Amino acid sequence: MSGNTFGTIFKLTTFGESHGSALGAVIDGCPPNIELDESVIQQDLDRRKPGQSKFVTQRKEGDKVEILSGVFEGVTTGTPIGLIIRNEDQKSKDYANLKDKFRPGHADITYQEKYGIRDYRGGGRASARETAMRVAGGAIAKKVLSSLGVKVRGGVVQVGDIKAKDINYETKNEFNFLDESKVEELKEFFAKLNKEQDSIGAKILVNISGMPSGIGSPVFSKLDAELAKAMMSVNAVKAVEIGTGCDVVTMRGSENRDKINKSGFESNNSGGILGGISNGDEINIYASLKPTSSISQKTKTLDINNDEVELQVKGRHDPCVGLRATPILEAMTVMCILDQILIDRGQCFNVQRDFKN
Ligand SMILES: Cc1cc2nc3c(=O)[nH]c(=O)nc-3n(C[C@H](O)[C@H](O)[C@H](O)COP(=O)(O)O)c2cc1C
């Protein structure tokens, strides 16, 4: 009910605020006998953590995770896995001027309206620091999924008008951009953006390969609906597309339907999902993230007394939140897919599936 838990069988509950003492999670329903230690989780947390390039927030957090329970002699026991990360680099005084003022585009006004109280330091629970524990949960789900041959990878495919053309998931650059040929253009773009004290939106692609068919349930739990919920639960995500996504609007049925032959589908406009059930093809999910609302340009806003005031946001912020979002969206994807596989197994364990894509 309170919205801090994700999943049905593989279940993640997170707790903690940006400037509180710690972030934590309980993962219940993880299969037993999965090899797990802190280093497995740490690898993914290190991909998400702030301060890794000059194009992201300069907050320095070690994000060192500790496993509190659910692992014995290097393997999961099937009991709840407790995780904790202590916060280290809080600079709460940067946020003192937000105590009584609502940042436009952030969650200050809605948290205040809903609960009548809010932890204004660093965005409290609405800060992207909360997502560290999603990445930790995702690292564990990924371990389970990889034993089933399912692989999830992703990266940035659009920043402003700069679009990736040749997608390469192995590419490594400070923008997490999947087309290396655009890196110089991105550097120039961000240099200009920083001078203008502004921010920009981005689009992330998450790809699932090795996906078994038959996963997802009609009708309210369609796999695309579950994935959209997983993605939309991430801060700043404003749109989710599957497969051909919004481009279906201009397509004809004759080109959009994916023809089927003995070796599988001839195209993948459906994004690997038909009727809410996976067809065994790759699943491509696109998530569009809005530009960071906390920029240092002065703005007009409202304070808690309902007076119109001027605000200049201080603190360390990401000029493009999308640059750090890939590990978070991958984590939500793996947890969602693993959960859906476990649900399918619960009901359809006796079904022989013959269609090999
Ligand atoms: C990886 C990541 C980093 C973010 N960093 C910031 C930031 O530095 N400053 C900020 O104002 N918002 C940042 N956000 C976005 C806010 O968390 C988000 O806009 C806020 O919680 C309101 O939620 P909504 O945009 O989903 O409505 C970030 C989001 C993500 C995914």
The ligand as an SDF file (V2000), in Angstrom:
LIG
                    3D

 31 33  0  0  0  0  0  0  0  0999 V2000
   20.1090    8.7020  -11.6890 C   0  0  0  0  0  0  0  0  0  0  0  0
   19.2430    9.8780  -11.3510 C   0  0  0  0  0  0  0  0  0  0  0  0
   19.8440   11.0160  -10.8270 C   0  0  0  0  0  0  0  0  0  0  0  0
   19.0690   12.1310  -10.5040 C   0  0  0  0  0  0  0  0  0  0  0  0
   19.7000   13.2390  -10.0410 N   0  0  0  0  0  0  0  0  0  0  0  0
   18.9690   14.3540   -9.7850 C   0  0  0  0  0  0  0  0  0  0  0  0
   19.6060   15.5570   -9.3620 C   0  0  0  0  0  0  0  0  0  0  0  0
   20.8310   15.6190   -9.2030 O   0  0  0  0  0  0  0  0  0  0  0  0
   18.8160   16.6350   -9.1140 N   0  0  0  0  0  0  0  0  0  0  0  0
   17.4570   16.6080   -9.2930 C   0  0  0  0  0  0  0  0  0  0  0  0
   16.8000   17.6110   -9.0840 O   0  0  0  0  0  0  0  0  0  0  0  0
   16.8320   15.5000   -9.7230 N   0  0  0  0  0  0  0  0  0  0  0  0
   17.5440   14.3790   -9.9740 C   0  0  0  0  0  0  0  0  0  0  0  0
   16.9020   13.2410  -10.4050 N   0  0  0  0  0  0  0  0  0  0  0  0
   15.4530   13.2780  -10.6470 C   0  0  0  0  0  0  0  0  0  0  0  0
   14.6170   13.3320   -9.3880 C   0  0  0  0  0  0  0  0  0  0  0  0
   14.9610   12.2620   -8.5170 O   0  0  0  0  0  0  0  0  0  0  0  0
   13.1440   13.2790   -9.7700 C   0  0  0  0  0  0  0  0  0  0  0  0
   12.8720   14.2250  -10.7600 O   0  0  0  0  0  0  0  0  0  0  0  0
   12.2610   13.5510   -8.5630 C   0  0  0  0  0  0  0  0  0  0  0  0
   12.3170   12.4710   -7.6780 O   0  0  0  0  0  0  0  0  0  0  0  0
   10.7910   13.7900   -8.9500 C   0  0  0  0  0  0  0  0  0  0  0  0
   10.2490   12.6290   -9.5170 O   0  0  0  0  0  0  0  0  0  0  0  0
    9.6640   12.5800  -11.0080 P   0  0  0  0  0  0  0  0  0  0  0  0
   10.6200   13.3640  -11.8640 O   0  0  0  0  0  0  0  0  0  0  0  0
    9.6560   11.1260  -11.3380 O   0  0  0  0  0  0  0  0  0  0  0  0
    8.3120   13.2100  -10.9640 O   0  0  0  0  0  0  0  0  0  0  0  0
   17.6580   12.1050  -10.7220 C   0  0  0  0  0  0  0  0  0  0  0  0
   17.0590   10.9400  -11.2420 C   0  0  0  0  0  0  0  0  0  0  0  0
   17.8320    9.8360  -11.5600 C   0  0  0  0  0  0  0  0  0  0  0  0
   17.1890    8.6170  -12.1290 C   0  0  0  0  0  0  0  0  0  0  0  0
  1  2  1  0
  2  3  1  0
  2 30  2  0
  3  4  2  0
  4  5  1  0
  4 28  1  0
  5  6  2  0
  6  7  1  0
  6 13  1  0
  7  8  2  0
  7  9  1  0
  9 10  1  0
 10 11  2  0
 10 12  1  0
 12 13  2  0
 13 14  1  0
 14 15  1  0
 14 28  1  0
 15 16  1  0
 16 17  1  0
 16 18  1  0
 18 19  1  0
 18 20  1  0
 20 21  1  0
 20 22  1  0
 22 23  1  0
 23 24  1  0
 24 25  2  0
 24 26  1  0
 24 27  1  0
 28 29  2  0
 29 30  1  0
 30 31  1  0
M  END
$$$$
